[in-house]
Amino acid sequence: MKNVYACPHCEAVLNPSVKILLVIGYRKKKGMILLSPQPGNFKYICDKSVEKGLAEGAKIRFSCPVCSADLTSKSNSQLAELRMIAPDREPRRVEFSRIYGKQATFIFDGEDVISFGDDADHLGETNFFGA
């Protein structure tokens, strides 16, 4: 069984097929984005009308395509948050960069944080533990 990614607000499954499906927004543009479910794989497919207006360092809004909730992380406003449900494991929190051109993903299981990407150490203070 594969990892299932879900909205932390409505629990809707966001990867019913191979990719994770989210809504992306920047300024007044809005479209769809497909992300790889493999942590550390930063390839994506994005609505070209949104992508052409993006510049390095732009802060992107991600939202749930089902409930429209903003997926901005509570631990760091530069990250977006999803839930990951893996076979035979407790659900985990996955956070990834909202900054265009920055590659960083974090998986938090309640005790440990695993990071992926060249920019994982450069996104400022992140409080995964809520302390």
C-alpha positions as CSV (number, residue, x, y, z in Angstrom):
1,M,0.0,0.0,0.0
2,K,1.3,3.5,-0.9
3,N,1.5,6.6,1.3
4,V,-1.8,8.5,1.4
5,Y,-1.6,12.3,1.6
6,A,-4.6,14.0,3.2
7,C,-5.8,17.5,4.0
8,P,-5.1,18.4,7.6
9,H,-8.5,20.2,7.8
10,C,-11.0,18.0,6.0
11,E,-9.0,14.7,5.8
12,A,-9.7,14.4,2.0
13,V,-7.3,12.2,0.2
14,L,-5.1,14.4,-2.0
15,N,-3.4,11.6,-4.0
16,P,-6.2,9.4,-5.3
17,S,-3.9,8.4,-8.1
18,V,-0.1,8.8,-8.6
19,K,0.4,12.5,-7.8
20,I,-0.7,14.8,-5.0
21,L,-3.3,17.3,-6.3
22,L,-3.4,20.8,-4.8
23,V,-4.6,24.3,-5.7
24,I,-1.9,26.8,-6.1
25,G,-2.3,30.6,-5.9
26,Y,0.0,33.5,-6.5
27,R,-1.2,37.1,-6.5
28,K,-4.6,36.9,-8.3
29,K,-3.8,33.8,-10.3
30,K,-5.0,30.4,-9.3
31,G,-4.6,26.9,-10.8
32,M,-3.8,23.3,-10.1
33,I,-0.5,21.7,-9.3
34,L,0.6,18.0,-9.2
35,L,3.4,17.1,-6.8
36,S,5.4,13.9,-6.4
37,P,4.4,11.8,-3.4
38,Q,8.0,10.7,-3.0
39,P,9.8,12.9,-0.3
40,G,12.8,14.5,-1.8
41,N,11.4,14.5,-5.4
42,F,10.7,18.1,-6.2
43,K,9.4,17.6,-9.7
44,Y,5.9,19.1,-10.3
45,I,3.4,19.8,-13.0
46,C,1.7,23.2,-12.7
47,D,-0.9,25.3,-14.4
48,K,1.2,27.3,-16.9
49,S,-0.9,30.5,-16.4
50,V,0.2,30.6,-12.7
51,E,3.7,29.3,-13.2
52,K,4.7,31.9,-15.9
53,G,4.2,34.7,-13.3
54,L,6.4,33.2,-10.6
55,A,9.8,34.5,-9.8
56,E,12.5,32.9,-7.6
57,G,11.6,33.6,-4.0
58,A,7.8,34.1,-4.6
59,K,5.7,32.8,-1.7
60,I,3.0,30.5,-3.1
61,R,-0.4,29.7,-1.5
62,F,-1.4,26.1,-1.4
63,S,-4.9,25.0,-0.6
64,C,-7.0,21.9,-0.5
65,P,-9.0,21.2,-3.7
66,V,-11.8,19.7,-1.7
67,C,-12.5,22.2,1.2
68,S,-10.4,25.1,0.0
69,A,-8.6,25.4,3.3
70,D,-5.2,27.2,3.3
71,L,-2.5,24.7,3.9
72,T,0.1,27.2,5.3
73,S,1.9,25.5,8.3
74,K,1.4,26.7,11.8
75,S,5.0,26.0,12.6
76,N,6.5,28.2,9.8
77,S,4.7,30.4,7.4
78,Q,7.2,29.5,4.7
79,L,5.9,26.0,4.7
80,A,2.7,24.2,3.7
81,E,1.3,21.2,5.6
82,L,-0.3,17.9,4.7
83,R,-0.9,14.6,6.6
84,M,0.8,11.4,5.5
85,I,-0.8,8.1,6.3
86,A,1.6,5.2,5.7
87,P,1.0,1.5,6.0
88,D,1.5,0.2,9.5
89,R,2.5,3.6,10.9
90,E,0.9,6.4,12.8
91,P,-0.1,9.4,10.7
92,R,2.7,11.9,10.2
93,R,2.8,15.6,9.3
94,V,4.6,16.6,6.1
95,E,5.6,20.2,5.5
96,F,7.2,21.5,2.3
97,S,8.4,24.9,1.1
98,R,6.0,27.5,-0.2
99,I,8.9,29.5,-1.6
100,Y,9.3,29.1,-5.4
101,G,12.7,27.7,-6.1
102,K,13.4,26.4,-2.6
103,Q,13.6,22.7,-2.2
104,A,12.7,21.5,1.4
105,T,10.4,18.9,2.8
106,F,10.1,17.8,6.4
107,I,8.4,14.7,7.8
108,F,7.4,14.9,11.5
109,D,6.2,11.8,13.4
110,G,5.7,13.4,16.8
111,E,9.2,12.7,18.0
112,D,11.6,13.0,15.1
113,V,12.0,15.2,12.0
114,I,13.4,13.9,8.7
115,S,14.4,16.6,6.2
116,F,14.9,16.4,2.4
117,G,16.2,19.0,-0.1
118,D,19.0,21.4,-0.5
119,D,17.2,24.3,1.3
120,A,16.0,22.4,4.3
121,D,18.5,24.1,6.6
122,H,17.7,27.6,5.3
123,L,14.0,28.2,6.0
124,G,14.3,29.9,9.3
125,E,13.0,28.8,12.7
126,T,10.5,25.9,12.5
127,N,8.8,24.7,15.6
128,F,7.6,21.2,14.8
129,F,7.2,20.4,18.5
130,G,4.9,23.2,19.5
131,A,7.1,24.3,22.4
